[in-house]
Amino acid sequence: MKKLFITTLALLTLGVASASMAAGDASAGKDKSAICAACHGADGNSPSNMFPKLAGQGEAYLVKQLQEFKSGVRNNAVMAPMVAALTEQDMADLAAYYSKNNIAPAATSEDLVVAGQTVYRAGNKETGLPACMACHGPTGAGVPSAKWPALSGQYAAYIEAQLKAFAAGTRSNDPNSMMRDIAAKMTADEMKAVSSYVAGLH
């Protein structure tokens, strides 16, 4: 009963948070995105694996990240000055623009497919590692309503870097330490394999 109450409360809170999010204007977001293009590409497909692709990412997830870069909850020396002057409406507009674009497909390293698929679809029972697809979906599309990000097509190097940051605790903007707990159970080889696998997942 207690678990049901907590789940219901979480869903209600999520609904209220989603409803209060400013409505984004993709056209306005396109105009505002010029400053982001150098790192993230004109349409959200970054030209470098140092920076994440934003195209096709969930709108609410993008707003959350921008808000947390601005507040300092997600600490990043590059992003902090970029978001400092953004209003809530600016963030909503940018998120609307990038979410409507298509992410450029990526490839998976053939030698990592089997290992990556195993971690993504089954986790590791011996270490208590859950399957990634439980939250990110069978095709890596994420769960936009829960602000769980899409992984499909993302740069493998970027995903691996984020997993390492979660494991080390240097990235800590995951609700209830969810990703920190998961990443801490992963070996370096598991991180590399699953990062490569989801990059080519469709």
Residue, then its C-alpha position, 0 to 999 in steps of 0.5 A: m500500500k505504501k509503495l502504491f501511494i508513493t508511486t501515485l504521488a510521484l506520478l501526480t507530481l510529474g503531471v503537475a511539473s509537466a503542466s507548469m512547464a512553459a509551452g515551447d515555440a520551435s520556431a522561436g527556438k530555432d532563432k535562439s539556437a544560433i549561439c548553441a550551433a558551434c557545439h551542438g550543430a545547427d539542428g542539434n546534431s553535434p559535429s563533435n563527440m565531445f558534445p551531445k546530440l540534442a536533436g530528437q531528445g525529449e522536450a521536458y528532459l532538455v528543459k530540465q537539463l538547461q534549468e539544472f545547468k543554470s541553477g548549478v545542480r548540474n555543474n558544467a563550466v562550459m554550459a554555465p555561462m551559456v545558460a546564465a541569461l536564458t529565461e524559462q521561455d528561452m529554455a522551453d523554445l530551445a527544447a521544442y526546437y531540438s526535440k522536433n529535429n531528427i537525430a543523425p544515426a550512428a554506428t555500433s562497433e561490431d566487436l561490442v554488439v553482443a556485450g552491449q546488447t546483453v547489458y542493455r537488454a538484460g543487465n547483469k544479475e550477478t552484480g545487480l545491474p538492471a537492464c538499461m531498456a527498463c528506463h530507456g526503452p527497447t529502441g533507446a527512445g527514453v520515456p519523455s514523460a518521465k524525463w528519461p533521455a533518449l540514447s539511440g543515436q547519441y555519441a558513444a563517447y558522450i554516453e560513456a563519459q556520462l556513465k563514468a561521471f555518474a559512477a564517480g558522483t561528479r554528475s549528480n542531477d539524477p533523481n534519487s541517485m538512480m543513475r549513480d547507483i546503476a553506473a556504480k555497478m558497471t565495469a569499465d568494459e560494460m560502460k564502453a560496450v553499452s555506450s557503443y551499442v545504444a549509439g547504433l540502436h534504433 
